[in-house]
Amino acid sequence: MKYTRLTKEQFEELHQEFINFLATQSITAEEWADIKANKPEVAEEELDVFSDLVWEGVLKKVVYLEHISPQQMHLFHLKENEMQLIAIKLTIDTVDLTTSEGFSWFRENLLSDEVEFLTASKAYSEDKALDKFKLIQQGGVITKGDLYKYFEKLVLKE
């Protein structure tokens, strides 16, 4: 298995897609029930293959990720050939970016000495999808990129 297995909730949400996946392998509902009961290891393999297929589809479409912690914000733009990062770090620990109060303070004090900006870019490894997946595993959240686009205008001069 390349990624992680989908959660029970995710499988429930993708119930119809999983049925279609089994159908592409000519596995009927009765056969699936039999596989689950009598060949649990085969059932586990099917769940893993389906999970990887879902992850592959999602990762191909991911363009922006955000990881926000109390004192730092990492905003990623996952371009075709490289990942670009805008990192924002607070030099004071009395503000928590994960709270609405902390984020409000941040917006009002963007240009203060307590806020540091850093930019970086990095080429993908041999496996671009796995690079993206690792960022998600580390706490990255898929977004539409609104924060990245906003700060890109402020800090990146391309």
HUFENPE-V777050 format. One record per residue. N is the residue number from 1. PHI is phi in whole degrees, -180 to 180 (NA if undefined). PSI is psi in whole degrees, -180 to 180 (999 if undefined). OMEGA is omega in whole degrees, -180 to 180 (999 if undefined). Layout:
n & phi & psi & omega
N & PHI & PSI & OMEGA
N & PHI & PSI & OMEGA
//
This chain:
n & phi & psi & omega
1 & NA & 130 & -175
2 & -84 & -39 & -176
3 & -112 & -138 & 175
4 & -120 & 155 & 179
5 & -69 & 142 & 176
6 & -62 & 154 & 178
7 & -77 & 167 & 177
8 & -56 & -42 & 180
9 & -64 & -41 & 179
10 & -66 & -41 & 177
11 & -62 & -41 & 179
12 & -62 & -41 & 179
13 & -65 & -34 & -177
14 & -103 & 26 & -176
15 & -53 & -50 & -178
16 & -65 & -40 & 178
17 & -64 & -37 & 179
18 & -68 & -39 & 176
19 & -60 & -44 & 178
20 & -63 & -39 & 178
21 & -60 & -46 & 178
22 & -64 & -38 & -179
23 & -63 & -35 & 179
24 & -65 & -19 & 178
25 & -103 & 13 & -180
26 & 57 & 38 & 177
27 & -104 & 117 & 179
28 & -83 & 171 & 178
29 & -60 & -40 & 179
30 & -66 & -42 & 179
31 & -65 & -38 & 179
32 & -64 & -43 & 178
33 & -61 & -41 & 179
34 & -66 & -42 & 179
35 & -62 & -46 & -180
36 & -61 & -39 & -177
37 & -77 & -40 & -171
38 & -109 & -17 & -180
39 & -137 & 65 & -175
40 & -58 & -31 & 179
41 & -67 & -35 & 177
42 & -69 & -41 & 178
43 & -61 & -43 & 178
44 & -60 & -42 & 179
45 & -62 & -41 & 179
46 & -64 & -41 & 178
47 & -63 & -40 & 179
48 & -67 & -43 & 180
49 & -63 & -45 & 179
50 & -62 & -43 & 179
51 & -58 & -46 & 180
52 & -62 & -39 & 178
53 & -63 & -42 & 179
54 & -64 & -47 & 180
55 & -60 & -43 & 179
56 & -57 & -45 & 180
57 & -63 & -42 & -180
58 & -67 & -47 & -175
59 & -66 & -29 & 177
60 & -64 & -29 & -175
61 & -94 & -14 & -176
62 & -69 & 127 & 178
63 & -119 & -31 & -178
64 & -131 & 140 & 174
65 & -133 & 149 & 175
66 & -131 & 142 & 172
67 & -133 & 112 & -177
68 & -116 & 124 & 176
69 & -120 & 176 & -175
70 & -54 & -41 & -176
71 & -112 & -3 & -177
72 & -139 & 155 & 176
73 & -135 & 125 & 176
74 & -116 & 118 & -177
75 & -115 & 120 & -176
76 & -111 & 137 & 169
77 & -114 & 113 & -176
78 & -93 & 90 & -177
79 & -80 & 180 & -177
80 & -61 & -45 & -174
81 & -113 & -6 & -179
82 & -157 & 165 & 174
83 & -103 & 133 & 174
84 & -111 & 142 & -177
85 & -125 & 135 & 165
86 & -115 & 116 & 180
87 & -109 & 136 & 179
88 & -124 & 129 & -177
89 & -129 & 134 & 174
90 & -92 & 135 & 180
91 & -93 & 2 & 175
92 & -117 & 147 & -177
93 & -104 & 11 & 179
94 & -89 & -4 & -180
95 & -116 & 135 & 180
96 & -118 & 110 & -178
97 & -64 & -18 & -178
98 & -83 & -4 & 177
99 & -106 & 157 & 179
100 & -66 & -35 & 178
101 & -65 & -44 & 180
102 & -64 & -40 & -180
103 & -70 & -36 & 176
104 & -63 & -45 & 177
105 & -57 & -45 & -179
106 & -58 & -47 & -180
107 & -61 & -37 & -178
108 & -80 & -17 & -175
109 & -124 & 27 & -178
110 & -50 & -41 & -174
111 & -97 & 12 & -180
112 & -80 & 167 & 179
113 & -69 & -15 & -180
114 & -82 & -4 & -179
115 & -119 & 122 & 179
116 & -114 & 141 & 178
117 & -115 & 143 & 177
118 & -142 & 142 & 176
119 & -125 & 151 & 179
120 & -157 & 161 & 172
121 & -140 & 154 & -176
122 & -148 & 136 & 176
123 & -72 & 153 & 176
124 & -72 & 159 & 172
125 & -79 & -165 & 178
126 & -62 & -25 & -175
127 & -121 & 90 & -177
128 & -59 & -43 & -178
129 & -62 & -41 & 180
130 & -67 & -37 & 176
131 & -59 & -46 & 179
132 & -64 & -44 & -179
133 & -60 & -41 & 180
134 & -62 & -38 & 177
135 & -64 & -39 & 177
136 & -67 & -42 & 179
137 & -61 & -31 & -179
138 & -84 & 5 & 176
139 & 114 & 1 & 178
140 & -67 & 142 & -180
141 & -117 & 133 & 179
142 & -70 & 130 & -180
143 & -136 & 179 & 176
144 & -88 & -5 & 174
145 & 88 & 16 & -178
146 & -59 & -46 & 180
147 & -66 & -44 & 180
148 & -58 & -49 & -178
149 & -61 & -39 & 179
150 & -63 & -51 & -177
151 & -73 & -25 & 177
152 & -59 & -41 & 178
153 & -66 & -30 & -178
154 & -83 & -39 & -169
155 & -114 & -21 & -179
156 & -101 & 128 & 177
157 & -112 & 87 & -178
158 & -98 & 999 & 999
//
